[in-house]
Amino acid sequence: MNSECLVCQAKTINHIANKFGSDKKATAKFKEEANYIVANSQSLSTPYSGLLLHRLAKRIFKTENLYANEKLKANKLLHLNYSYWKSLVSNSDNPMHVAAKLAVIGNIIDYGAHSVPDDILSEINHLLEKEFALNESEEMFEAINNAKTVLYLGDNAGEIVFDKLFIETLNHPNLTFVVRGEPIINDVTYEDSHFVQMEDVCKVISNGHDAPSTLLENCSSELQKLYRDADVVISKGQGNLEGLLDEKRNKLFFMLMAKCDLIAGKLGVKKKDLVIKQNKK
């Protein structure tokens, strides 16, 4: 694991300890075991290390869904204004472009990357004025138009509202949206897809795993087959990118905001830049 990732993991440990630290004995135990995980995770990917930290937190603090309140708040905030976002898209000169941009902007709601602004709506409106630093959306739209099957790997609660709007705008007849197998940080699960009624616009499945990423070797056989067979795969967010960046397959598109200098550097952009990129063989 890169040294920059170690710093981010230390932030995660402190954040969880502060969030659930009313029991000093439990907090001390969590910090001790969490620091041991990070100190011995050099050979692990960042998403897998994050998975171990959050499994530990669930066990010690006896809380299955560590970010339940944050997830519900983000879902309510954006879903409450769904008709507004939909009109913003439909009344624009390029609805597909605006819907895709909103889907990328929604990626700011990421408690794992410590990127959630105090005023989410204000930041969304600010980012709507920002241009993509890397934009291969036309290649993505063309690939989707020619695809018989599309696999869409979801990322975060709140963000899922804009995912639904984008999927609704795409209007593809055979698109499958993927959620995590269990709660992890503020990543999407079936509970979030039900809340935004994602099932109204596409099929929804679980990937069968609780990493804050798509780690294919750990996912269900159903997800692995869908991934292999899909004509197009859309990967939302930095966590999914970290799990799939070394994948060698055609028609894999990453949609995200770059949350750290390390990932931004790999993409050739700057931190906080908006990105739609095809991962070419």
DAPEQUI-V249493 format. One record per residue. N is the residue number from 1. RES is the residue in one small letter. PHI is phi in whole degrees, 0 to 359 (999 if undefined). PSI is psi in whole degrees, 0 to 359 (NA if undefined). BURIAL is # if it has 16 or more other ideal C-beta (glycine too) atoms within 10 Angstrom, else .. Layout:
N_RES_PHI_PSI_BURIAL, N_RES_PHI_PSI_BURIAL
This chain:
1_m_999_136_#, 2_n_295_151_., 3_s_298_326_., 4_e_297_324_., 5_c_292_326_#, 6_l_297_321_#, 7_v_296_319_., 8_c_294_321_#, 9_q_295_324_#, 10_a_297_321_., 11_k_298_319_., 12_t_297_316_#, 13_i_301_312_#, 14_n_295_321_., 15_h_296_314_., 16_i_295_317_#, 17_a_299_319_#, 18_n_290_325_., 19_k_289_323_., 20_f_241_21_#, 21_g_273_26_., 22_s_291_331_., 23_d_265_105_., 24_k_297_323_., 25_k_294_315_., 26_a_295_321_#, 27_t_295_317_#, 28_a_297_319_., 29_k_296_317_., 30_f_300_311_#, 31_k_299_317_#, 32_e_299_310_., 33_e_289_325_#, 34_a_293_318_#, 35_n_296_326_., 36_y_294_318_., 37_i_300_312_#, 38_v_295_319_#, 39_a_296_338_., 40_n_244_27_., 41_s_247_20_#, 42_q_301_330_., 43_s_270_358_., 44_l_263_154_#, 45_s_288_156_#, 46_t_301_315_#, 47_p_299_323_#, 48_y_288_322_#, 49_s_298_317_#, 50_g_299_321_#, 51_l_301_313_#, 52_l_297_320_#, 53_l_297_318_#, 54_h_282_329_#, 55_r_297_319_., 56_l_298_314_#, 57_a_299_318_#, 58_k_301_316_#, 59_r_292_313_., 60_i_288_319_#, 61_f_267_2_#, 62_k_52_48_., 63_t_226_116_., 64_e_286_324_., 65_n_239_91_#, 66_l_296_332_#, 67_y_241_33_#, 68_a_303_316_., 69_n_293_318_., 70_e_295_321_#, 71_k_296_312_#, 72_l_297_319_#, 73_k_298_315_#, 74_a_294_318_#, 75_n_298_314_#, 76_k_296_317_., 77_l_301_313_., 78_l_276_325_#, 79_h_290_329_#, 80_l_302_328_., 81_n_255_25_., 82_y_301_319_#, 83_s_297_325_., 84_y_294_312_., 85_w_298_322_#, 86_k_295_319_#, 87_s_292_325_., 88_l_300_320_#, 89_v_288_308_#, 90_s_292_332_., 91_n_270_0_., 92_s_278_165_., 93_d_289_336_., 94_n_221_80_., 95_p_305_320_., 96_m_297_318_#, 97_h_295_315_#, 98_v_293_319_#, 99_a_296_319_#, 100_a_294_321_#, 101_k_295_317_#, 102_l_299_321_#, 103_a_298_322_#, 104_v_288_316_#, 105_i_300_324_#, 106_g_301_342_#, 107_n_292_355_#, 108_i_292_340_#, 109_i_275_77_#, 110_d_221_99_#, 111_y_288_338_#, 112_g_291_327_#, 113_a_263_5_#, 114_h_56_44_., 115_s_244_9_#, 116_v_279_120_#, 117_p_286_160_., 118_d_296_320_., 119_d_245_93_., 120_i_298_314_#, 121_l_296_319_., 122_s_297_319_., 123_e_292_323_#, 124_i_299_313_#, 125_n_296_324_., 126_h_295_315_., 127_l_289_338_#, 128_l_298_336_., 129_e_275_352_., 130_k_268_140_., 131_e_276_156_., 132_f_296_138_#, 133_a_280_329_#, 134_l_219_116_#, 135_n_226_101_#, 136_e_247_37_#, 137_s_293_325_#, 138_e_297_320_., 139_e_296_321_., 140_m_294_314_#, 141_f_298_319_#, 142_e_297_316_., 143_a_298_318_#, 144_i_294_319_#, 145_n_299_328_., 146_n_266_359_., 147_a_269_141_#, 148_k_276_328_., 149_t_224_139_., 150_v_232_132_#, 151_l_249_126_#, 152_y_242_111_#, 153_l_270_107_#, 154_g_288_165_#, 155_d_233_284_#, 156_n_239_155_#, 157_a_297_156_#, 158_g_80_298_#, 159_e_307_327_#, 160_i_299_334_#, 161_v_298_315_#, 162_f_286_331_#, 163_d_299_315_#, 164_k_299_316_#, 165_l_297_319_#, 166_f_295_315_#, 167_i_296_320_#, 168_e_298_321_#, 169_t_289_321_#, 170_l_298_320_#, 171_n_55_45_., 172_h_274_137_#, 173_p_286_345_., 174_n_220_66_., 175_l_246_135_#, 176_t_242_128_#, 177_f_261_137_#, 178_v_245_131_#, 179_v_246_168_#, 180_r_288_158_#, 181_g_286_331_#, 182_e_213_163_#, 183_p_301_133_#, 184_i_209_121_#, 185_i_49_229_#, 186_n_250_27_#, 187_d_292_156_#, 188_v_287_140_#, 189_t_230_180_#, 190_y_305_324_#, 191_e_303_318_., 192_d_289_320_#, 193_s_295_322_#, 194_h_295_319_., 195_f_300_317_#, 196_v_268_1_#, 197_q_59_45_., 198_m_300_330_#, 199_e_298_344_., 200_d_287_339_., 201_v_243_347_#, 202_c_193_172_#, 203_k_283_146_., 204_v_234_133_#, 205_i_226_163_#, 206_s_266_148_#, 207_n_275_357_#, 208_g_77_12_#, 209_h_217_160_#, 210_d_246_22_#, 211_a_285_151_#, 212_p_278_51_#, 213_s_187_181_#, 214_t_249_97_#, 215_l_260_95_#, 216_l_306_321_., 217_e_295_340_., 218_n_261_351_#, 219_c_279_168_#, 220_s_296_158_., 221_s_297_328_., 222_e_298_313_., 223_l_295_317_#, 224_q_301_318_., 225_k_293_316_., 226_l_300_321_#, 227_y_296_315_#, 228_r_295_320_., 229_d_271_341_., 230_a_297_139_#, 231_d_289_325_., 232_v_224_138_#, 233_v_240_126_#, 234_i_253_121_#, 235_s_251_115_#, 236_k_268_135_#, 237_g_87_164_#, 238_q_287_325_#, 239_g_299_312_#, 240_n_297_321_#, 241_l_300_317_#, 242_e_299_329_#, 243_g_279_338_#, 244_l_240_0_#, 245_l_301_329_., 246_d_267_6_., 247_e_292_138_., 248_k_250_86_., 249_r_212_151_., 250_n_282_159_., 251_k_58_41_#, 252_l_251_118_#, 253_f_243_132_#, 254_f_259_130_#, 255_m_236_118_#, 256_l_194_167_#, 257_m_258_131_#, 258_a_290_120_#, 259_k_264_346_#, 260_c_213_163_#, 261_d_296_326_., 262_l_296_308_#, 263_i_291_320_#, 264_a_303_317_#, 265_g_297_321_., 266_k_294_331_., 267_l_268_352_#, 268_g_76_29_., 269_v_230_189_#, 270_k_251_160_., 271_k_304_137_., 272_k_79_6_., 273_d_284_152_#, 274_l_267_135_#, 275_v_223_133_#, 276_i_233_115_#, 277_k_223_137_#, 278_q_271_133_#, 279_n_269_92_#, 280_k_280_152_., 281_k_297_NA_.
